[in-house]
């Protein structure tokens, strides 16, 4: 009987802690530390980048925030640097320790390309992203996230800077499917 009572107490405690993580007034800070790109319009490539993010829960499960994607690629005398600002909305579903979520973002991204022996070029483009994923809460304050993101937007200027045609040299090239790995830290009210 003690084992059953202990198990019930642990389940109730776990559910209440999981609910409190994404309640109105809480905040999150995190970083996407991995990004594997699967191009949907030709090309090839794999890039690892960083995207810190910060947000506020405006209602239970709904967070509003912003991310700062930063990527650098250097190869064969070509250096590509991207930095942007992407406000986002994300909604977490359910009270469990593994929470599905979905969301969207829209923002701007500056891409600079420099090649050995030639001048630098840059372009600033609008982009958007649609995301679905799972947040694996290891405790009340930390989750590891696995997500799938489709990135869309204006491809013309970025692609002409990089290679003259659609490709996926960088994670935020529009029209790409991204597998994202990251973690979030959740702060109470």
C-alpha positions in Angstrom: 0.0 0.0 0.0 2.9 2.4 0.8 4.3 1.8 -2.7 1.0 2.7 -4.3 0.6 5.8 -2.2 4.2 6.9 -2.9 3.7 6.3 -6.7 0.5 8.4 -6.7 2.2 11.2 -4.8 5.1 11.2 -7.3 2.7 11.3 -10.3 0.7 14.2 -8.8 3.9 16.1 -7.9 5.4 15.5 -11.4 2.2 16.7 -13.1 2.0 19.8 -11.0 5.6 20.6 -11.6 5.2 20.1 -15.3 2.2 22.4 -15.4 4.1 25.2 -13.5 6.9 25.2 -16.0 4.9 26.8 -18.8 2.4 28.8 -16.8 1.5 32.5 -17.3 4.2 34.8 -16.0 7.1 32.3 -16.4 10.0 33.0 -18.6 12.3 30.9 -20.7 15.9 31.3 -22.0 17.6 28.9 -24.2 19.7 28.1 -27.1 19.4 26.0 -30.2 22.9 24.4 -30.3 22.5 22.1 -33.2 20.9 22.5 -36.6 21.0 19.9 -39.4 19.7 21.2 -42.7 17.8 19.0 -45.2 17.4 21.2 -48.4 14.0 21.0 -50.1 15.1 22.7 -53.3 18.3 21.1 -54.3 21.8 21.5 -53.0 23.6 19.8 -50.1 25.3 20.8 -46.9 25.3 20.4 -43.1 25.9 23.3 -40.7 26.0 23.6 -36.9 24.9 27.0 -35.5 23.7 28.9 -32.5 20.4 30.6 -31.8 19.9 32.1 -28.3 16.2 32.9 -27.5 14.3 34.5 -24.6 10.6 34.6 -24.1 7.7 35.3 -21.7 4.6 33.1 -21.1 1.7 35.4 -21.8 -0.8 32.7 -20.9 -0.5 29.1 -19.8 1.5 27.3 -22.5 1.9 30.3 -24.8 5.3 32.0 -25.0 6.2 35.1 -26.9 9.8 35.9 -27.5 12.7 36.5 -29.8 15.7 34.6 -31.1 19.0 35.8 -32.5 20.2 33.3 -35.1 24.0 33.5 -35.7 25.8 31.2 -38.1 29.3 31.2 -39.6 30.6 29.0 -42.4 34.1 29.2 -43.7 35.4 26.9 -46.5 37.7 27.2 -49.5 38.4 30.9 -49.1 34.7 31.7 -48.7 33.3 33.0 -45.4 29.6 33.3 -44.8 28.2 35.0 -41.7 24.5 35.3 -40.8 22.9 37.2 -38.0 19.2 38.1 -37.5 16.3 38.8 -35.3 13.3 36.4 -35.2 10.4 37.2 -32.9 8.4 34.0 -32.2 5.3 32.4 -30.7 5.3 28.9 -29.3 2.5 26.9 -27.7 3.2 23.9 -25.3 0.6 21.2 -25.1 -0.3 19.2 -22.0 0.9 18.7 -18.4 3.4 15.9 -19.0 7.2 15.9 -18.7 7.4 15.4 -22.5 5.5 18.3 -24.0 4.7 18.7 -27.7 4.9 22.2 -29.0 4.3 24.1 -32.2 5.0 27.7 -33.2 6.1 30.2 -35.8 8.5 33.0 -36.3 9.0 35.9 -38.7 12.0 38.1 -38.9 15.0 39.4 -40.8 18.4 37.9 -41.5 21.5 39.6 -42.7 23.9 37.4 -44.8 27.5 38.5 -45.5 29.7 36.6 -48.0 33.4 37.3 -48.5 35.6 35.4 -50.8 39.4 35.5 -50.9 40.5 38.0 -53.6 37.1 39.7 -54.0 35.0 42.2 -52.1 32.4 41.4 -49.5 28.7 41.3 -50.4 25.7 41.3 -48.0 21.9 41.0 -48.2 19.1 41.4 -45.6 16.1 39.3 -46.2 12.8 38.5 -44.6 12.1 34.9 -43.5 9.6 32.9 -41.6 9.6 29.6 -39.8 7.0 27.0 -38.8 8.1 24.6 -36.0 6.8 21.5 -34.3 8.7 19.6 -31.7 9.0 17.9 -28.3 10.4 19.4 -25.1 11.8 16.7 -22.8 11.8 18.2 -19.2 14.6 16.7 -17.1 13.4 18.7 -14.1 11.2 21.6 -13.3 13.6 24.2 -14.9 15.3 22.5 -17.9 14.2 20.9 -21.1 16.0 19.4 -24.0 14.2 20.1 -27.3 14.0 18.3 -30.6 12.1 20.0 -33.4 11.5 20.1 -37.1 11.3 23.6 -38.7 10.4 24.7 -42.2 12.1 28.0 -43.1 10.6 30.1 -45.9 11.0 33.5 -47.3 12.7 35.5 -50.0 15.5 33.4 -51.5 16.7 35.6 -54.4 19.3 37.9 -52.8 20.8 35.3 -50.4 21.1 32.6 -53.0 22.7 34.9 -55.6 25.2 36.0 -53.0 26.2 32.5 -52.1 26.1 30.4 -55.2 23.8 32.0 -57.8 21.1 29.3 -57.3 19.0 27.6 -54.6 21.2 25.8 -52.1 21.5 25.1 -48.4 24.9 26.4 -47.4 23.4 28.0 -44.4 20.7 26.9 -41.9 18.4 29.9 -42.6 18.3 29.7 -46.3 14.6 29.9 -47.1 12.9 26.7 -48.4 14.8 24.3 -46.1 13.7 21.8 -43.6 15.8 21.9 -40.3 16.2 19.4 -37.5 16.9 21.5 -34.4 18.4 20.3 -31.1 18.6 22.6 -28.1 17.7 23.3 -24.5 15.6 25.8 -22.6 15.8 27.0 -19.0 12.5 28.0 -17.4 12.2 30.7 -14.7 9.2 31.1 -12.4 7.2 34.3 -11.9 
